[in-house]
Amino acid sequence: MTLNIEAIRKDFPILQTSMRGKPLVYLDTAASAQKPRAVIDAMSDFYRNHYANIHRGVYRLSAEATRRYEATRGRVARFIGAPDEREVIFVRNATEAINLVARSWGEEEIGPGDEIVVTTMEHHANIVPWQMLAEKRGAILRVAAISDEGELDEDDLVRLLGPKTRLLAFTEVSNALGTINPVARLAAIARERGITTLVDGAQAVPHHPVDVAALGCDFYAFSGHKLFGPSGAGVLWGRLPLLDAMPPFLGGGDMIESVSFEGTTFAPVPQKFEAGTPDIASVIGLGAAIDYLDSIGMDRIAEYEHALLLHATDRLREIPGLRIVGTARHKAAVLSFVLDGVHPHDIGTLLDTEGIAIRAGHHCAQPLMKRMGVAATARASLSFYNTREEIDHLAAALRKTREIFC
Ligand code: PLP
């Protein structure tokens, strides 16, 4: 199974551009993915030819916009293996999806002395909402350890799951290390103990096929902008009985059944959680992104990226003074590294002069950086539009960086 990378790269207009007089080498897909023409065109077509508000107009344009928006819900459901499309809630991003659960499910279900378990490798988006909830409700946040390689310590995690644990919230793929966690196994362990699970899938959906039903978790969150869609549309998936029982997160238009000054009744899911006018065009764009990915095949993407990761790991390991941070056995195509004597920000700045875009910093994972014994790392995150030649260019630029600084 090979991908026609040359053709794929032509689908992404920005990859044809130059930065600082050099062809752009975009290695920051974990922060946000570039957009294929199919997405850009779908959004432009929607604004030019089909735009109206949804769920309220009796006129044809509004009915058509509603149809397109709702059809995307079905597309997302199929893409992530959701048994029922009503389980797909459109939000702005993974952060909002997790906050929705923390506020709506959490404030009902978590009480004083209850425990929430997360892991050391979480993005701040899967830490801070639980800290805020714990503070508000008098609950306790417990943190499962990871190894020096950046793998989850499953024994420690199981040890933390006690009679008071109500929620296990963990990432499928670490944004800073690339570690892939065994979601199905962890969800099964939690289920046996009656513990609800939330999976942060922000870095998983862009890299490999995801089937929420097979994973067996209760909630799954991701952002459309990391999935080659526009910023402004993300997804919370949740099991229907859980969503049905949860109170709304935001109140307002479009989420009600009837309103009077004596009281309000709410619409069923998913509308109950989609108050106000959503980012309609971004949802349409997300649908186009999913169609585009389906046309390539997530299996093929995963296979190609894995080969690219192995190549990049080999090239980077050859560089004197470079240390890869995060060497789990199961990894997505993310490479965090430090270079002796060079601050990650300086690496980022120097690579920029070569037209190479990488991320440098704590990657919104400060507790993880502390655990790995670094203040920050440089991170190259790869995708199916990257090539071996780009990796070789990165390696050459890193050698040059080292020569300049050391
Ligand atoms: N979770 C992980 C693992 C991430 O990498 C990110 C973003 O980098 C998020 C959550 C938050 O995503 P967003 O900023 O789109 O809400």
Residues whose N, C-alpha, C, O or C-beta is under 5 A from the ligand:
A	BS01	PLP	A30 N93 A94 T95 E96 H123 A125 T171 V173 N175 D200 A202 Q203 S223
